[in-house]
Amino acid sequence: MVGSAHAFDVVLNAQGEYLDAYLVNGKAFPPQVVLIDPDPPDPTSLTVPPRVGRHVNGKLCFLPHKVRRRREFVLADDTYREACLDSHPPQARCAVTDPSSPFFVGKDPDGWAVFDRHAVWTRQHIHTPWDFSGPQPQGNKDPQGCVFDRKGRMFGNDVGSEQLGLNDGSLIVFFPGRDGRYTTFCFLDKGLADPGMPAMDRQGNIYVPEPEATKVTKFSPPFPASAADCDNAEHLVTTPPTKSVFLASGAGGLTIPVSMVRVPHTRHWYVAGVLGPPIINEYDADGAFVRNIVPAGVPRNPLGMDVGGDGTLYYAELNLDPVTFDTRCGSMAMVRFDRHGAPQPPVTLGTHLRFPDGVTVMDSSRFAVKFRQLPPSPEVPAAECGGE
């Protein structure tokens, strides 16, 4: 809840390369502000710099204390594709080579950018190597989600090319160095079907939705301890983790699982199905159906999800065209629960969003940001986000 002097839940959603923050107050359409912006506000020139200037996607993850960083966080970052490959100004900013320029974006492959508590880019980046001389390699095509384990390892997914049947998505683990940076890595899997953002249980197992394969895959130890465990040209682990199907299509009406988040104080999961039909269900630790949270056909193609401190479920909606499956104007919604734990009808938080994907709920005190003083998220005409 928003308070005048105390910390509150802030709901973060990556959409349209922005990171928006919803200052939730339990009601529909709470204040919606911009925490990270991708480009200068003037689309015709490089005269007014952006507040941050990074193109971000997916879920936000704070770095663990054991890597000796001061409350920094990471977020998937595709600034190279957007700012260096896009030929339209003001995105074509790789020509700016002066690091002191407010328009400087560097030239890092797509990966995960590191931000400080003020949500300002630290000029550090986590990615797999690429010298820009050939096609983008796996690991850099479409980074998205992140989770950290108790050893400080970062697990992230690369969606891949998203070409039907190609199955070139991947799950990567990055290892913290003595300096707290993540420069070494291994691939746990290179053949995932359009993988969604990973989730982790208390035992350290990793769950990856594979919507194109209509299942959720569970990865269990052994996980590599260092890059020595994948000492080969492919950087692929020599002792792969144990893979099993945690959830397959059909359970509770779920057909195409796309994301999942832990249910607080339980070993259960909320799982979103993006199509056939759009739905959000609850499942137990063994993948057995428990109950429906948002009925089939009610959510408009849900994607990212997270849970607030009071148990409220927040989720992003793609709003796909039912015929072409093209993305239209997306939205954010929440589901509150009554005192008996029964889910209430969804409440809309924001509309006219451009491909909203990752959702992260954080206590505002974790940031050194005056959220109420941030600029409001710009109103987007329906034609610019794909229509209603």
C-alpha positions as CSV (number, residue, x, y, z in Angstrom):
1,M,0.0,0.0,0.0
2,V,1.2,3.5,-0.7
3,G,2.0,5.5,2.5
4,S,3.2,9.0,2.9
5,A,6.4,8.1,4.7
6,H,6.7,4.3,4.8
7,A,7.8,1.8,2.3
8,F,5.2,0.2,0.0
9,D,5.0,-2.4,-2.7
10,V,6.0,-1.1,-6.0
11,V,5.0,-3.1,-9.0
12,L,7.5,-3.0,-11.9
13,N,6.6,-3.9,-15.4
14,A,8.9,-3.9,-18.5
15,Q,6.9,-2.7,-21.5
16,G,7.8,-0.9,-24.7
17,E,11.5,-1.0,-23.6
18,Y,10.6,1.1,-20.5
19,L,10.4,-0.1,-16.9
20,D,7.2,1.3,-15.4
21,A,6.5,1.4,-11.7
22,Y,2.9,1.2,-10.4
23,L,2.5,2.8,-6.9
24,V,-0.2,0.4,-6.0
25,N,-2.9,1.5,-3.6
26,G,-5.4,-1.4,-3.8
27,K,-7.5,0.4,-6.5
28,A,-7.7,0.4,-10.2
29,F,-5.3,2.6,-12.2
30,P,-2.9,3.7,-9.5
31,P,-0.1,6.2,-10.3
32,Q,2.1,4.8,-13.1
33,V,5.6,6.3,-13.4
34,V,8.7,5.6,-15.5
35,L,11.7,4.2,-13.6
36,I,13.9,3.4,-16.6
37,D,13.4,5.0,-20.0
38,P,15.1,3.9,-23.3
39,D,15.4,7.0,-25.4
40,P,15.4,10.8,-25.4
41,P,11.9,12.3,-25.2
42,D,12.4,14.3,-28.4
43,P,12.1,11.7,-31.2
44,T,13.7,14.1,-33.8
45,S,17.1,15.0,-32.2
46,L,19.6,14.2,-29.5
47,T,19.1,17.3,-27.5
48,V,17.3,16.2,-24.4
49,P,18.9,13.1,-22.8
50,P,16.8,10.3,-21.2
51,R,16.9,9.7,-17.5
52,V,18.6,6.3,-17.9
53,G,18.7,5.4,-21.6
54,R,18.6,1.6,-21.5
55,H,16.2,-0.7,-23.4
56,V,15.0,-3.2,-20.8
57,N,12.8,-6.3,-20.7
58,G,11.8,-9.1,-18.4
59,K,12.1,-9.5,-14.7
60,L,14.2,-7.5,-12.2
61,C,16.6,-9.3,-9.8
62,F,18.7,-7.8,-7.0
63,L,22.2,-9.1,-6.8
64,P,22.8,-11.2,-3.6
65,H,24.7,-9.8,-0.7
66,K,27.5,-12.4,-1.0
67,V,28.8,-10.9,-4.2
68,R,29.6,-7.7,-2.2
69,R,27.6,-5.3,-4.3
70,R,25.7,-2.4,-2.9
71,R,22.1,-3.3,-3.6
72,E,22.6,-3.3,-7.3
73,F,20.1,-5.1,-9.6
74,V,20.1,-6.6,-13.0
75,L,17.5,-6.4,-15.8
76,A,17.5,-7.9,-19.3
77,D,18.9,-5.3,-21.7
78,D,18.6,-5.3,-25.5
79,T,20.1,-1.8,-26.0
80,Y,22.4,-3.1,-28.7
81,R,19.6,-4.2,-31.0
82,E,17.5,-1.2,-30.3
83,A,20.1,1.6,-30.2
84,C,22.8,0.2,-32.5
85,L,20.9,-1.8,-35.1
86,D,17.8,0.4,-35.4
87,S,18.5,3.0,-38.2
88,H,15.9,5.5,-37.0
89,P,17.0,8.3,-34.6
90,P,17.1,8.8,-31.7
91,Q,17.8,5.1,-31.3
92,A,20.9,4.9,-33.5
93,R,23.2,6.1,-30.7
94,C,26.1,3.7,-31.0
95,A,27.9,6.4,-32.9
96,V,28.2,8.3,-29.6
97,T,31.6,7.1,-28.3
98,D,32.3,9.6,-25.5
99,P,31.5,7.8,-22.2
100,S,30.8,11.1,-20.5
101,S,28.0,11.9,-22.9
102,P,24.5,11.6,-21.5
103,F,23.6,9.8,-24.8
104,F,26.3,7.2,-24.5
105,V,25.0,3.6,-24.5
106,G,28.3,1.7,-25.2
107,K,28.4,-1.3,-27.4
108,D,27.7,-4.4,-25.3
109,P,25.9,-7.5,-26.7
110,D,22.4,-7.9,-25.5
111,G,22.4,-9.4,-22.0
112,W,21.7,-8.1,-18.5
113,A,22.5,-4.5,-17.5
114,V,23.6,-3.8,-13.9
115,F,21.8,-0.8,-12.3
116,D,22.4,0.9,-8.9
117,R,19.8,1.6,-6.3
118,H,18.9,4.8,-8.1
119,A,18.0,2.8,-11.2
120,V,21.0,4.3,-13.0
121,W,23.1,2.1,-15.3
122,T,26.4,1.3,-13.7
123,R,28.1,1.0,-17.1
124,Q,28.4,-2.8,-16.3
125,H,26.9,-5.6,-18.4
126,I,26.5,-9.3,-18.1
127,H,26.5,-11.3,-21.3
128,T,28.1,-14.1,-23.3
129,P,30.9,-13.1,-25.6
130,W,30.3,-11.8,-29.1
131,D,32.7,-9.7,-31.3
132,F,29.9,-8.4,-33.5
133,S,31.5,-10.0,-36.6
134,G,28.9,-12.6,-37.2
135,P,25.2,-13.4,-36.3
136,Q,24.2,-13.0,-32.7
137,P,25.1,-16.2,-30.8
138,Q,22.9,-18.0,-28.3
139,G,22.7,-16.2,-25.0
140,N,22.5,-12.8,-26.7
141,K,19.5,-13.2,-29.0
142,D,16.7,-12.3,-26.6
143,P,17.7,-12.3,-22.9
144,Q,14.8,-12.1,-20.5
145,G,14.5,-13.4,-17.0
146,C,16.9,-14.0,-14.0
147,V,17.1,-15.8,-10.7
148,F,20.0,-16.0,-8.2
149,D,20.7,-19.0,-6.0
150,R,22.3,-19.2,-2.6
151,K,25.7,-19.4,-4.0
152,G,25.3,-16.2,-5.9
153,R,25.0,-17.8,-9.3
154,M,22.8,-16.0,-11.8
155,F,20.5,-18.1,-14.0
156,G,19.0,-16.4,-17.1
157,N,17.1,-17.5,-20.1
158,D,17.6,-16.5,-23.7
159,V,14.3,-16.9,-25.7
160,G,16.2,-17.4,-28.9
161,S,15.0,-16.5,-32.4
162,E,11.4,-17.4,-31.6
163,Q,11.1,-19.2,-35.0
164,L,8.5,-22.0,-34.8
165,G,10.1,-25.4,-34.4
166,L,13.7,-24.1,-34.2
167,N,14.1,-24.7,-30.4
168,D,17.2,-22.5,-30.0
169,G,16.3,-21.0,-26.6
170,S,18.8,-21.5,-23.8
171,L,19.3,-21.5,-20.0
172,I,22.6,-20.0,-18.9
173,V,24.3,-19.8,-15.5
174,F,26.8,-16.9,-14.8
175,F,29.3,-17.2,-12.0
176,P,30.3,-14.3,-9.6
177,G,34.0,-13.5,-9.6
178,R,36.0,-12.2,-6.7
179,D,35.4,-8.7,-7.9
180,G,31.6,-9.4,-7.8
181,R,31.3,-9.3,-11.6
182,Y,29.8,-12.0,-13.7
183,T,32.1,-12.7,-16.6
184,T,32.2,-16.5,-16.7
185,F,29.3,-18.8,-17.6
186,C,28.0,-22.1,-18.8
187,F,25.0,-23.2,-20.9
188,L,22.8,-25.6,-19.0
189,D,20.6,-26.2,-22.1
190,K,20.7,-24.9,-25.7
191,G,17.6,-26.6,-27.1
192,L,14.6,-25.0,-25.3
193,A,11.4,-24.2,-27.0
194,D,10.8,-20.5,-26.7
195,P,11.7,-20.5,-23.0
196,G,10.0,-18.1,-20.6
197,M,11.5,-16.5,-17.5
198,P,13.0,-19.0,-15.0
199,A,11.7,-19.5,-11.4
200,M,13.4,-21.2,-8.5
201,D,12.1,-23.1,-5.5
202,R,13.5,-23.2,-2.0
203,Q,15.5,-26.3,-2.8
204,G,17.3,-24.6,-5.7
205,N,15.5,-26.4,-8.5
206,I,14.9,-24.2,-11.6
207,Y,11.6,-24.2,-13.6
208,V,11.5,-22.9,-17.1
209,P,8.2,-22.7,-19.1
210,E,8.5,-23.8,-22.7
211,P,5.3,-22.5,-24.3
212,E,6.1,-23.9,-27.7
213,A,6.5,-27.3,-26.2
214,T,3.4,-26.8,-24.0
215,K,5.2,-27.7,-20.8
216,V,7.2,-26.5,-17.8
217,T,10.6,-28.1,-17.5
218,K,12.3,-28.6,-14.1
219,F,16.1,-28.5,-13.9
220,S,17.6,-30.1,-10.7
221,P,21.2,-30.3,-9.6
222,P,24.0,-31.0,-10.4
223,F,24.6,-27.4,-11.5
224,P,28.1,-26.3,-12.6
225,A,30.3,-24.6,-10.0
226,S,32.5,-22.7,-12.4
227,A,33.3,-22.4,-16.1
228,A,35.7,-25.3,-15.7
229,D,32.5,-27.5,-15.8
230,C,31.9,-26.5,-19.4
231,D,35.4,-26.3,-20.8
232,N,34.5,-26.8,-24.4
233,A,33.8,-24.6,-27.5
234,E,30.0,-24.7,-26.9
235,H,30.3,-23.7,-23.2
236,L,27.8,-26.5,-22.6
237,V,27.9,-28.3,-19.2
238,T,29.7,-31.7,-19.5
239,T,27.5,-33.0,-16.6
240,P,24.0,-31.7,-17.4
241,P,21.4,-31.1,-14.7
242,T,18.5,-33.5,-14.3
243,K,15.6,-32.6,-16.5
244,S,12.0,-33.6,-15.9
245,V,8.6,-32.4,-16.9
246,F,7.0,-30.5,-14.0
247,L,3.8,-29.5,-15.7
248,A,2.4,-30.5,-19.1
249,S,-0.6,-29.1,-21.0
250,G,-4.0,-30.2,-19.9
251,A,-3.8,-29.9,-16.1
252,G,-6.6,-27.7,-14.9
253,G,-7.4,-26.6,-18.5
254,L,-3.9,-25.1,-18.9
255,T,-2.6,-25.6,-22.5
256,I,0.4,-23.3,-23.1
257,P,2.2,-22.4,-19.9
258,V,4.2,-19.2,-20.2
259,S,5.2,-18.1,-16.7
260,M,5.1,-19.1,-13.0
261,V,5.6,-17.6,-9.6
262,R,5.7,-19.1,-6.1
263,V,2.6,-18.8,-3.9
264,P,3.8,-17.2,-0.6
265,H,4.2,-19.4,2.5
266,T,3.5,-22.6,0.5
267,R,5.3,-24.9,-1.9
268,H,2.7,-24.1,-4.5
269,W,2.9,-22.2,-7.8
270,Y,0.8,-19.8,-9.8
271,V,1.1,-20.7,-13.5
272,A,-0.1,-18.6,-16.4
273,G,-1.3,-20.1,-19.7
274,V,-1.0,-17.6,-22.5
275,L,-3.3,-19.4,-25.1
276,G,-5.7,-22.2,-25.4
277,P,-7.3,-20.7,-23.3
278,P,-5.7,-17.8,-21.4
279,I,-5.9,-18.8,-17.8
280,I,-4.1,-18.6,-14.4
281,N,-4.1,-21.6,-12.1
282,E,-2.5,-22.8,-8.9
283,Y,-0.5,-26.0,-8.7
284,D,1.2,-27.9,-5.9
285,A,4.9,-28.8,-5.6
286,D,4.4,-31.9,-7.7
287,G,2.6,-30.1,-10.5
288,A,-0.9,-31.3,-9.5
289,F,-3.7,-28.9,-10.1
290,V,-5.0,-27.1,-7.0
291,R,-7.5,-24.5,-8.1
292,N,-8.2,-21.8,-10.7
293,I,-7.2,-18.2,-9.9
294,V,-8.3,-16.4,-13.0
295,P,-10.9,-18.2,-15.1
296,A,-10.2,-19.4,-18.6
297,G,-10.7,-16.6,-21.2
298,V,-10.7,-13.8,-18.6
299,P,-7.1,-12.7,-18.6
300,R,-6.0,-11.3,-22.0
301,N,-3.1,-13.6,-22.7
302,P,-1.1,-13.3,-19.4
303,L,2.7,-13.3,-19.4
304,G,4.8,-12.1,-16.5
305,M,3.6,-12.5,-12.9
306,D,4.7,-11.7,-9.3
307,V,3.2,-11.6,-5.8
308,G,3.1,-8.6,-3.5
309,G,3.8,-8.5,0.3
310,D,0.1,-8.8,1.1
311,G,-0.4,-11.8,-1.3
312,T,-1.9,-9.9,-4.2
313,L,-1.1,-11.4,-7.6
314,Y,0.0,-9.0,-10.3
315,Y,0.2,-10.0,-14.0
316,A,0.9,-8.5,-17.4
317,E,-1.5,-9.2,-20.4
318,L,-0.3,-9.3,-24.0
319,N,-3.8,-9.0,-25.5
320,L,-3.1,-11.0,-28.6
321,D,-5.2,-10.8,-31.8
322,P,-7.4,-14.0,-31.7
323,V,-6.8,-14.6,-35.4
324,T,-3.3,-13.5,-36.2
325,F,-1.9,-13.7,-32.6
326,D,-0.2,-10.3,-33.2
327,T,0.3,-8.3,-30.0
328,R,-2.2,-5.5,-29.4
329,C,-2.3,-2.9,-26.6
330,G,-1.5,-4.8,-23.5
331,S,-2.4,-4.2,-19.8
332,M,-1.5,-4.8,-16.2
333,A,-3.9,-6.3,-13.7
334,M,-4.1,-7.6,-10.1
335,V,-6.0,-10.3,-8.2
336,R,-6.6,-9.7,-4.5
337,F,-7.8,-12.4,-2.1
338,D,-10.5,-12.2,0.5
339,R,-9.9,-13.1,4.2
340,H,-10.7,-16.7,3.4
341,G,-8.1,-16.8,0.6
342,A,-10.6,-16.8,-2.3
343,P,-9.4,-14.9,-5.4
344,Q,-11.4,-11.9,-6.3
345,P,-12.1,-10.7,-9.9
346,P,-9.1,-9.0,-11.6
347,V,-8.7,-5.3,-11.3
348,T,-7.0,-3.3,-14.1
349,L,-3.9,-1.3,-13.2
350,G,-2.7,0.1,-16.6
351,T,-3.6,-0.1,-20.2
352,H,-2.2,0.8,-23.7
353,L,1.1,-1.0,-23.0
354,R,3.5,-2.2,-25.6
355,F,4.3,-5.9,-25.1
356,P,4.4,-5.9,-21.3
357,D,6.4,-8.9,-20.2
358,G,8.3,-9.1,-16.9
359,V,6.6,-8.2,-13.6
360,T,8.5,-7.7,-10.3
361,V,7.1,-6.6,-7.0
362,M,9.6,-5.0,-4.6
363,D,9.5,-3.1,-1.3
364,S,10.2,0.5,-2.3
365,S,12.8,0.8,0.5
366,R,15.1,-1.5,-1.6
367,F,15.6,1.4,-4.0
368,A,17.1,4.9,-3.4
369,V,14.4,6.3,-5.6
370,K,11.7,8.9,-4.9
371,F,9.0,7.1,-6.8
372,R,6.4,9.8,-6.4
373,Q,8.7,12.4,-8.0
374,L,9.3,10.3,-11.2
375,P,7.6,11.3,-14.4
376,P,4.3,9.7,-15.3
377,S,4.3,6.9,-17.8
378,P,3.4,8.5,-21.2
379,E,0.0,7.9,-22.6
380,V,0.3,5.8,-25.7
381,P,-2.4,6.1,-28.5
382,A,-4.0,2.7,-29.3
383,A,-2.6,2.8,-32.8
384,E,1.0,2.8,-31.4
385,C,0.5,-0.3,-29.3
386,G,-1.3,-2.4,-31.8
387,G,-4.9,-1.4,-31.2
388,E,-7.5,-2.5,-28.6
